Amino acid sequence: MTLAERLAAALARAPADGEPPIPGDPILEHAGDPMPAAVLIAITDRPEPGVLLTRRTDSLSRHAGQVAFPGGRIDTGDADAVAAALREAEEEIALPRQAAEIVGLADSYRTITGFQVMPVLAVVPADLPLRPQPGEVAAIFEPPLAFLLDPASREWRDMPWRGTTRRVMEINWEGHRIWGATAAMLVNLSRRLSSWQH
């Protein structure tokens, strides 16, 4: 089986532990209906697959300096979440949309800023000539998929937020702090893909 076929088969199965996915942040700074958004979880096709992640620039008004999947709001011109995720990945890191083999959709996640994010899982060729978009993406990096999915790689942390305390998931890899919505979506994905290597 190809990597995409193995991932698709694992994604189609129910989570092994039977627990529901982490739905989103219970403390919301955004009132009203969530805005639809999509991210691309691009898994590199190599003997030890990795996941393409970005570090956002420090000058952005939202989520400055944070680690994120390529992605953003679903625009009116996008046919669906898949089209939006591919468009955003092409804009942010110059990932050609035709290079992505779509595997399927993971569990959606509500962010504290009021986005309902649909993660789109795809397999992409290894070592594509990617290029960060100036002003938005400071760096592109590729942690191993096995590391990101390993429960031993993550921990819950309490952090102060507007006079209260938020509990956030955190994963650290080679100096990169992966936390919040990105880490939570990876945890949800890990439960979906618990059997992908078998």
N, C-alpha and C positions, 0 to 999 in steps of 0.2 A: 504493500500500500504506500501511496505517496504521503508526504507530510500533511498535505491538505486533506486527504481522505481520512487519515488517522485523527486529525483534529476535528473534522466534521462528525465522525462517528462518536467521538467522546462528547462533543458539544450537544449532540442529540439525546444523549442519555441524561437521566435525572441526576442531580448531585448525589454523590455517594452517601453523604451524611443525612440527607433528607431535610435539612434545614433550609428555610427560605433565604434568598440573597439579601445582602445588606441593601436596603431600599434607598438610602440617602441620609443626608444630615438632618437630624431632628430639630436643630436650631437654624431657622431660616431668616436671612436678612431681607429676603425678597417676598413680598406679599402678592397674592394673585396666582393666576395660572402659570405654570412653568413654561419657559420658552424651549421649543424643541431644538436639540443639538445632537451632534454625532461625532464620534472619535474613531480613528483607525488604529486598531491593535494589529500592527504589521509584524508578523513573525517571519524571520529570515530563514530561508531554506538552506540549511547547512547541517553537518552531522550533529552539532550541538546548537540547536536553534536559539536565536536571540529575539528580543523585542525592541523595536525602534522607539525610543523616547526622546523628548526634547526638553531642554531647559529654556524657559522663557526669559527674555531680556529683562533687566532691572528697571527699564523705563516704562513698561506697560502700566496702564491704570488698574488693570485687574490681574491678579495672580502673578505679579511681577516676580521673576527669579524662581518660580516654581517649576517642578518637573511635571510634564503633561504628555499625553498622547497627542499626535497631530489631530486637529479637529476644531469644531466651532459650531456656530448657529446654522441650522438648516434654513437656507434661503428659499424664497418663493420660486426661484429658477431651478432648484434641485428637485429631481424626480422623487427622491426618497432619502432615507438616512444613509444608505450605501453611497449614493451619488454625492451627498454632502461630505461624507468622510473622505472619499477619494479626491474631491475637489480641494478640500482643505489641506490634505497631505501633499498634493501637488503644489499648492500655493506656499505652504510653510517650509517644506523640506525638498521640493522638486522631485517628489516620487511620482514617476509616470503612472497615470491611472491604469493604463493597459498592462502594467507589470504586476498588478495585484490580482491574485486569484482569491476571490471571495469564498470564505469558509462558512460564514453564517453570522447571526446576531447573538450577542450575549445579553446579560440582564441589564436593563436600563437603570440609571442611577440619577437621583435628584441632588443637585449641588446646592450648597448654601447660598449661592448667588442666583438661584432660581431657574437653573437650566435642567431640563429632563434629558439626560444624555444617553444615547443609544450607542453602545460599543459595537463596532463592525470588525469582525475577525477576518484577517486575510493573510495569505502566505505570499511573500515577495522574494525575488532572487537575492542571494547574498551579495554584498559588496556593490550595491548600486552606487553610482556617482551622485550622492545626495548633496544638497546645498541648502544651508539655513537661510531663511528669508531675513534680510537685514531689518533691524528694528523690532522684530517680533521673536525670533528664535536665536538664542545665544549659542546653543550647542546641540548636537545630535549625538546620542550614545546608544549602546546596545547591550544591556545586561542579558545574561543567559535566561532563557525561558524557565528552565528547571529551577534556577535560583529564585526567580520571582514567584513561582508557584509553590515553593516549599514553605510550609507553615513555620518552620524554624527560622526563616529569614525575616519574619515580621513581628511587630509588637504594638500593643496599644499604648498611646501616650496621652497624658492630660496636658492641655495647653490653655493659657488664659485667653479669653476672647470677650471683649466688651463687658467686663465686670463679672463674667461667669467663667465656667470651665467647659471646654469642648474636649471630648475624647476622640482622638483620631488614630487611624492606622498608620504605621510608618515602616518603611523598608529602606535600608541603607545599603548602597552598593558603590564601592570605590569612590567615596566622597560625595556621592549624589544622594540627596534625601528625597525619597519618593513617599509622599504622604497624602492624606486627605482623600479626595475623590479618586485620584489616580490609583492610590494604594487599595482603596476599597473595591474598585472595579477589578483589580488584579486578584484580590481575595475571592470575589464572586467567580471570576474566571477559573481560579484554581480548583474550586469545587466542581465546576462544570467539566474540567479537563483532568479530573483525578486519574482517569485510566488511559490518557492519550498515548503513553509510551508503551502500552501493552498490545 
